[in-house]
Amino acid sequence: MLPIALPLDPMLARAVADVPVREPGALSYEPKWDGFRCIAARDGDEVTLWSRSRKPLTDYFPEVAAACRRWLPDRAVVDGEIVVRSGDPGA
């Protein structure tokens, strides 16, 4: 059993006018992709995916659940974005 209570609330993106300037290593940021906000929890072979509004997503994205089983440690919780890419994969 994971040592934290689930489901967790995701961290929320915040729009800013300019990228802040800080000393190297003091700040990290990433672009906002338009996808499905998802929290994934793995506890052994059990993987649960849910949305930012706590709706279950596991049945909608079985390939993501399978990837979590393959790549995440046996006990982990990650917060991220599921992005469906279209077009030329070489572009």
Buried (B, 14 or more C-beta within 10 A) or exposed (E): EBEEEEBEEBEEEEEEEEEEEEEEEEEEEEEEEEEBBBBBBBBEEEBBBBBBEEEEBBEBBEEBBEEBBEEBEEEBBEEBBBEEEEEEEEE
